[in-house]
Amino acid sequence: MASEVSVPSLFQMGYYWEAKIFLTSVKLDIYTPLAEHPKSAIQLAAEIGADSDALTRLLHALVTIGLLKREGDHYKNIPELAEFLVKTSRFYMGELMLLQDAEWDHWGKLEEIVRTGKPTVKDNIFINHPEVGATVSRVLHRMAQRVAPALAEKIDLSVYKTLLDVGGGGGAFSIAFAKRYPHLKTTLFDLPQTLKISRENIEKEGLSDRIDLAEGNFNAGQLPAPFDVVFASDILHYQTEAENMALVQRLYDATATGGVLILKDMFIGDDNKQPGWNAIFSIHMMVYSEKGRCFQGQQIREWMKKAGFDNIIEMEKNTILAGTKGI
Ligand SMILES: C[S@@+](CC[C@H](N)C(=O)[O-])C[C@H]1O[C@@H](n2cnc3c(N)ncnc32)[C@H](O)[C@@H]1O
């Protein structure tokens, strides 16, 4: 559904100040020291290394936005938000915000990109910036952990024995599938630098004997094969149409006869009148990657058909497509 834009929300959108105030508060890590107890601006400024007058003004703004509370001259966290904003919390999502903050300058080039149609970024973070890629992998893993168990419940894999998780990242989906289907033997395929994180997570879960790791580039060389289930989540939107068409063909080759390919990604709605939120995500890919974009579900069905898959179904709207490799 397209959003309804009211005049007040029009102003809020144009005045992006709140977004940058919030991102800066995460970058300054204001919330972690406040987890101990409420503090004054002077105490906090000394602790985080800031100018106390400028920080006081920022804290006032954070109170106005509703991200902090003020009691006298002390500031305190809001418990429901602290769960996500305090670094030591299990659900800390600050890294994700730091990545958004790191993109700030790229967003400033949106007009240039739209005018020229040319990317201003020239690489792939996973390949060219392993440290940023590692942070992204950790954040994505934490996010994927929230949805993976429900997905493993929803997709019935009880008749299959082997699964290949292509670009499996931190391993959230491999882990969830392994836990839900105890007879399933999984191989997680990814770049060597990402596999360090996958290995840590899989070992932590005690699943090293059920999930193998295979390193390589999914655009070059041969993928391990054959597997009853080939699963790939959130890898298509980093690549061009030509690369993805070739990749889907390689995924077909990795699928055992009678097996299934499951592609999970962020598809733009096939109905052009309602492209959905992924159309906005696609702009994020346009500003911060060289060739990333979201594709329409229909395009992906075509690649699957062309590769040889049959019975292509949409398992979850604009998110999951599955097809079988006929006998
Ligand atoms: C957005 S993450 C998705 C991770 C995981 N599948 C998920 O859904 O949470 C993309 C993954 O693809 C991997 N990747 C990117 N390019 C690759 C390539 N050419 N070959 C193999 N893996 C690649 C990255 O290392 C990363 O783990």
The ligand as an SDF file (V2000), in Angstrom:
LIG
                    3D

 27 29  0  0  0  0  0  0  0  0999 V2000
   22.8600   -9.6980    2.8850 C   0  0  0  0  0  0  0  0  0  0  0  0
   23.8630  -11.0280    3.3610 S   0  0  0  0  0  0  0  0  0  0  0  0
   22.6510  -12.3150    3.5810 C   0  0  0  0  0  0  0  0  0  0  0  0
   23.0290  -13.2640    4.6850 C   0  0  0  0  0  0  0  0  0  0  0  0
   21.9750  -14.3330    5.0050 C   0  0  0  0  0  0  0  0  0  0  0  0
   21.6940  -15.1610    3.8570 N   0  0  0  0  0  0  0  0  0  0  0  0
   20.6910  -13.6750    5.5000 C   0  0  0  0  0  0  0  0  0  0  0  0
   19.6940  -13.6850    4.8100 O   0  0  0  0  0  0  0  0  0  0  0  0
   20.7240  -13.1280    6.6220 O   0  0  0  0  0  0  0  0  0  0  0  0
   24.6430  -11.4900    1.8520 C   0  0  0  0  0  0  0  0  0  0  0  0
   25.6590  -12.6240    2.0370 C   0  0  0  0  0  0  0  0  0  0  0  0
   26.1860  -12.9750    0.7680 O   0  0  0  0  0  0  0  0  0  0  0  0
   27.5790  -13.1680    0.9080 C   0  0  0  0  0  0  0  0  0  0  0  0
   28.1840  -12.8850   -0.4010 N   0  0  0  0  0  0  0  0  0  0  0  0
   28.1990  -11.7070   -1.0750 C   0  0  0  0  0  0  0  0  0  0  0  0
   28.7920  -11.8550   -2.2710 N   0  0  0  0  0  0  0  0  0  0  0  0
   29.1670  -13.1600   -2.3450 C   0  0  0  0  0  0  0  0  0  0  0  0
   29.8090  -13.9320   -3.3480 C   0  0  0  0  0  0  0  0  0  0  0  0
   30.1750  -13.3830   -4.5020 N   0  0  0  0  0  0  0  0  0  0  0  0
   30.0050  -15.2510   -3.1000 N   0  0  0  0  0  0  0  0  0  0  0  0
   29.6230  -15.8220   -1.9220 C   0  0  0  0  0  0  0  0  0  0  0  0
   29.0010  -15.1490   -0.9520 N   0  0  0  0  0  0  0  0  0  0  0  0
   28.7800  -13.8280   -1.1520 C   0  0  0  0  0  0  0  0  0  0  0  0
   28.0020  -12.1910    1.9740 C   0  0  0  0  0  0  0  0  0  0  0  0
   29.2440  -12.5600    2.5770 O   0  0  0  0  0  0  0  0  0  0  0  0
   26.8310  -12.2600    2.9280 C   0  0  0  0  0  0  0  0  0  0  0  0
   26.9960  -13.2440    3.9040 O   0  0  0  0  0  0  0  0  0  0  0  0
  1  2  1  0
  2  3  1  0
  2 10  1  0
  3  4  1  0
  4  5  1  0
  5  6  1  0
  5  7  1  0
  7  8  2  0
  7  9  1  0
 10 11  1  0
 11 12  1  0
 11 26  1  0
 12 13  1  0
 13 14  1  0
 13 24  1  0
 14 15  1  0
 14 23  1  0
 15 16  2  0
 16 17  1  0
 17 18  1  0
 17 23  2  0
 18 19  1  0
 18 20  2  0
 20 21  1  0
 21 22  2  0
 22 23  1  0
 24 25  1  0
 24 26  1  0
 26 27  1  0
M  CHG  2   2   1   9  -1
M  END
$$$$
